[in-house]
């Protein structure tokens, strides 16, 4: 059993039993959804926060620029005369 599904199952057994297990199974809430990022920025009002798509796009741009920077900063091999 996966971690989150196991916790939900244990909670249902303790709190609501068979009915809760049936509801979770019917609604799909026992499935492990991934990736399912939760992005919460408590430093800004909700109206100024980025959407998940904007966040992912910005992270990809940051990653790509870092990769390009790392590639341009690589040292060229030097032959040693000997």
Secondary structure, 3 states (H helix, E strand, C coil): CCHHHHHHHHHHHHHCCHHHHHHHHHHCCCCCCCCCCCCCCCCCCHHHCCCHHHHHHHHHHHHHHHHHHHHHCCCCCCCCCC
